[in-house]
């Protein structure tokens, strides 16, 4: 109910002030479960991504968003619920079990699950290497993945800044990706990486972003001088292949696809959201 109220109030304002546009809306299933995997450029993605859809997109968020006290805590909880965020269910014990349990519950209920595969807002306007949690959920739930590319939201609202006027944000929904050929292989780390890279390559083609073969959280750690990246609700599902533990390496299939692309942009990968 809160989501419909927030959308009813915000949608007319957003349309008048920023005139957002959308392409490929028909690629989103009208019914049944699916994962919507999006690049993450700005806090504004939470608004302009779901805006053109009639269906609600559910995003997983840290429980801390819903446990704050006082007026600020109440407002934060109401706002997060209003934009489609639900708290990560930790009743299963470990973080990985909680993430998997909550994501599967959403999909088993026939709903749309939104995931930011990069795991955090990008520190600039580029697309970063992804985490494999999105692939794990797609195989476990046996659902299609719809790539959702946000456009111009970084320019509209960079991290830590107020929204800017005169910029038209947009969203492009790609054709659903079918990974049924990999069903039953959710424990194979190489398969998870292959699926993740395919999703990210689709996002790169839709968004036109330059690709950086590093995790966005690591880049943030270096630039901010902190020691640990922020926790990502689905990060516990990530299963790195052996070569990733020492240094990030590009997937051969994605590299071939990138080399064949004359745009000059790099290949692609995935992670989830801590914003």
C-alpha positions as CSV (number, residue, x, y, z in Angstrom):
1,X,0.0,0.0,0.0
2,X,2.8,2.5,0.9
3,X,4.4,1.9,-2.5
4,X,1.2,2.9,-4.4
5,X,0.8,6.0,-2.2
6,X,4.4,7.2,-2.7
7,X,4.1,6.5,-6.5
8,X,0.8,8.3,-6.7
9,X,2.3,11.4,-5.0
10,X,5.8,11.4,-6.7
11,X,5.0,10.3,-10.2
12,X,3.2,13.5,-11.4
13,X,5.9,15.6,-9.8
14,X,8.7,13.7,-11.4
15,X,7.0,13.7,-14.8
16,X,6.5,17.5,-14.8
17,X,9.9,18.5,-13.4
18,X,12.2,16.0,-15.2
19,X,10.1,14.5,-18.1
20,X,11.6,11.0,-17.7
21,X,11.5,8.6,-20.7
22,X,11.5,4.8,-21.0
23,X,12.2,2.2,-23.7
24,X,11.5,-1.5,-23.8
25,X,8.8,-1.5,-21.1
26,X,7.1,-4.4,-22.9
27,X,10.2,-6.6,-22.1
28,X,9.2,-6.7,-18.5
29,X,6.8,-9.6,-17.8
30,X,3.3,-8.5,-17.0
31,X,2.9,-11.4,-14.6
32,X,5.1,-14.0,-12.9
33,X,8.5,-13.7,-11.2
34,X,11.6,-12.2,-12.8
35,X,14.8,-10.4,-11.8
36,X,15.4,-6.9,-12.9
37,X,19.2,-6.3,-12.9
38,X,20.2,-2.6,-13.1
39,X,23.3,-0.5,-13.2
40,X,23.4,1.9,-10.2
41,X,24.4,5.5,-10.9
42,X,22.5,7.5,-8.3
43,X,20.0,7.4,-5.5
44,X,17.5,8.7,-8.1
45,X,17.6,5.2,-9.7
46,X,15.2,4.1,-6.9
47,X,12.6,6.5,-8.4
48,X,13.1,6.6,-12.1
49,X,13.7,2.9,-12.7
50,X,10.4,1.6,-11.4
51,X,8.5,4.7,-12.5
52,X,7.2,3.5,-15.9
53,X,6.1,0.1,-14.7
54,X,2.7,-0.9,-13.5
55,X,4.1,-3.7,-11.4
56,X,6.0,-3.1,-8.2
57,X,9.7,-3.9,-8.1
58,X,10.9,-5.2,-4.8
59,X,14.5,-4.4,-3.7
60,X,16.4,-6.0,-0.8
61,X,17.8,-3.6,1.7
62,X,19.8,-3.8,4.9
63,X,17.7,-4.3,8.0
64,X,19.2,-1.1,9.5
65,X,16.9,0.9,7.2
66,X,13.9,-0.4,9.1
67,X,15.2,-0.4,12.7
68,X,16.0,3.3,13.3
69,X,14.4,5.1,16.2
70,X,12.6,8.4,16.6
71,X,11.1,10.5,13.8
72,X,14.1,10.0,11.5
73,X,13.9,6.3,11.8
74,X,10.2,6.3,11.2
75,X,10.5,8.5,8.1
76,X,13.3,6.3,6.8
77,X,11.3,3.2,7.2
78,X,8.3,4.7,5.5
79,X,10.3,6.0,2.6
80,X,12.1,2.7,2.0
81,X,8.9,0.8,2.1
82,X,7.4,3.4,-0.2
83,X,10.0,2.9,-2.9
84,X,9.8,-0.9,-2.8
85,X,12.6,-1.8,-0.4
86,X,12.1,-4.7,2.0
87,X,14.5,-5.7,4.9
88,X,16.8,-8.6,4.5
89,X,15.4,-11.5,6.4
90,X,18.2,-12.8,8.7
91,X,16.1,-15.5,10.4
92,X,18.0,-18.1,8.4
93,X,21.2,-17.5,10.2
94,X,24.2,-16.6,8.1
95,X,24.1,-13.6,5.7
96,X,24.3,-15.8,2.6
97,X,21.3,-17.9,3.8
98,X,19.4,-14.7,4.6
99,X,20.0,-13.1,1.2
100,X,19.1,-16.3,-0.6
101,X,16.0,-17.0,1.5
102,X,14.6,-13.4,1.1
103,X,15.3,-13.2,-2.6
104,X,13.8,-16.6,-3.3
105,X,10.7,-15.8,-1.2
106,X,10.1,-12.7,-3.2
107,X,10.4,-14.6,-6.5
108,X,8.4,-17.6,-5.3
109,X,5.6,-15.2,-4.6
110,X,5.6,-14.3,-8.3
111,X,7.0,-10.8,-7.8
112,X,9.7,-8.7,-9.5
113,X,13.0,-8.6,-7.7
114,X,15.3,-5.7,-8.3
115,X,19.1,-6.1,-8.0
116,X,21.9,-3.7,-8.5
117,X,24.6,-6.2,-9.6
118,X,27.5,-3.8,-9.0
119,X,26.6,-3.8,-5.4
120,X,26.9,-0.1,-4.7
121,X,26.4,3.2,-6.5
122,X,29.2,3.7,-9.0
123,X,31.8,6.4,-8.0
124,X,31.5,7.9,-11.5
125,X,29.5,7.4,-14.6
126,X,31.0,4.0,-15.6
127,X,29.9,0.4,-15.3
128,X,31.9,-1.8,-12.9
129,X,32.5,-5.5,-12.5
130,X,29.6,-7.4,-11.0
131,X,29.1,-9.9,-8.2
132,X,27.6,-13.3,-8.9
133,X,24.7,-13.1,-6.4
134,X,22.3,-12.2,-9.2
135,X,23.3,-15.3,-11.2
136,X,22.9,-17.5,-8.1
137,X,19.3,-16.3,-7.5
138,X,18.4,-16.6,-11.2
139,X,19.4,-20.3,-11.2
140,X,17.9,-21.1,-7.8
141,X,14.6,-19.5,-8.6
142,X,14.7,-20.5,-12.3
143,X,13.5,-17.1,-13.5
144,X,14.5,-14.8,-16.4
145,X,16.7,-11.8,-15.9
146,X,15.6,-8.5,-17.5
147,X,18.5,-6.0,-17.8
148,X,17.5,-2.5,-16.8
149,X,19.8,0.3,-17.8
150,X,19.5,3.7,-16.1
151,X,20.5,6.7,-18.2
152,X,21.5,10.2,-17.1
153,X,20.7,9.7,-13.4
154,X,24.3,10.2,-12.5
155,X,24.2,13.7,-14.1
156,X,20.9,14.4,-12.5
157,X,21.9,13.5,-8.9
158,X,25.5,12.6,-8.2
159,X,26.3,11.0,-4.8
160,X,26.0,13.6,-2.0
161,X,24.4,16.3,-4.2
162,X,20.9,17.6,-4.6
163,X,18.9,16.8,-7.8
164,X,19.6,19.0,-10.8
165,X,17.1,20.5,-13.2
166,X,17.4,20.4,-17.0
167,X,18.4,16.8,-17.2
168,X,16.0,14.1,-18.6
169,X,16.6,10.7,-16.9
170,X,15.7,7.5,-18.7
171,X,15.6,3.8,-18.4
172,X,16.0,1.0,-21.0
173,X,14.6,-2.5,-20.4
174,X,16.4,-5.2,-22.5
175,X,14.9,-8.5,-23.6
176,X,14.7,-11.1,-20.9
177,X,17.8,-13.3,-20.6
178,X,17.1,-17.1,-20.4
179,X,19.6,-19.1,-18.4
180,X,17.7,-22.4,-18.4
181,X,20.7,-24.1,-20.0
182,X,22.5,-23.7,-16.7
183,X,19.7,-24.9,-14.3
184,X,21.1,-27.2,-11.7
185,X,24.6,-25.7,-11.9
186,X,24.2,-23.0,-9.3
187,X,27.2,-24.3,-7.3
188,X,29.5,-24.0,-10.3
189,X,31.5,-20.8,-9.8
190,X,32.6,-20.5,-13.4
191,X,29.0,-20.8,-14.5
192,X,27.9,-18.0,-12.1
193,X,30.7,-15.8,-13.5
194,X,29.6,-16.5,-17.1
195,X,26.0,-15.7,-16.4
196,X,27.0,-12.5,-14.5
197,X,29.2,-11.3,-17.3
198,X,26.4,-11.9,-19.9
199,X,24.0,-9.8,-17.8
200,X,26.5,-7.0,-17.5
201,X,27.4,-7.1,-21.2
202,X,23.6,-6.6,-21.9
203,X,23.6,-3.7,-19.5
204,X,26.7,-2.1,-21.1
205,X,25.0,-2.4,-24.6
206,X,21.8,-0.7,-23.3
207,X,23.5,2.0,-21.3
208,X,26.5,2.8,-23.5
209,X,28.7,3.1,-20.4
210,X,32.4,2.5,-20.3
211,X,33.3,-0.7,-18.5
212,X,35.8,-0.9,-15.6
213,X,37.1,-4.4,-14.8
214,X,37.1,-3.8,-11.0
215,X,34.5,-3.9,-8.3
216,X,33.0,-0.5,-7.5
217,X,33.3,-1.0,-3.8
218,X,37.1,-1.5,-4.0
219,X,37.4,1.7,-6.0
220,X,35.5,3.6,-3.4
221,X,37.6,2.2,-0.6
222,X,40.8,3.5,-2.4
223,X,39.3,6.9,-3.2
224,X,37.9,7.4,0.3
225,X,40.8,6.0,2.2
226,X,38.6,3.6,4.2
227,X,39.5,0.1,5.1
228,X,36.3,-1.8,4.3
229,X,33.7,-1.5,1.6
230,X,30.1,-1.0,2.8
231,X,28.1,-4.2,3.2
232,X,26.0,-5.3,0.3
233,X,22.8,-7.3,1.1
234,X,23.5,-9.9,-1.6
235,X,27.3,-9.8,-1.5
236,X,27.3,-13.0,0.6
237,X,26.0,-14.9,-2.3
238,X,29.0,-14.0,-4.5
239,X,31.2,-17.0,-5.2
240,X,34.5,-15.8,-6.8
241,X,36.3,-18.2,-9.1
242,X,39.8,-19.0,-8.1
243,X,41.4,-16.4,-10.4
244,X,39.3,-13.6,-8.9
245,X,40.9,-14.1,-5.4
246,X,44.2,-12.8,-6.6
247,X,43.2,-10.4,-9.3
248,X,40.1,-9.6,-11.3
249,X,40.2,-11.3,-14.7
250,X,37.9,-10.8,-17.7
251,X,35.7,-13.6,-18.9
252,X,36.9,-14.9,-22.3
253,X,33.4,-14.9,-23.7
254,X,32.8,-11.3,-22.6
255,X,36.2,-10.3,-23.9
256,X,35.4,-11.7,-27.3
257,X,32.1,-9.9,-27.4
258,X,33.9,-6.7,-26.3
259,X,36.6,-7.0,-28.9
260,X,34.0,-7.4,-31.6
261,X,32.2,-4.2,-30.4
262,X,33.7,-1.2,-32.3
263,X,32.4,1.2,-29.7
264,X,35.7,1.1,-27.8
265,X,34.0,0.3,-24.5
266,X,35.1,-2.6,-22.2
267,X,33.3,-5.8,-21.2
268,X,31.0,-6.3,-18.3
269,X,30.0,-8.0,-14.9
270,X,27.7,-7.7,-11.6
271,X,26.9,-6.9,-7.9
272,X,24.0,-5.7,-5.5
273,X,23.0,-2.6,-3.4
274,X,24.2,-0.9,-0.3
275,X,22.8,2.5,-0.9
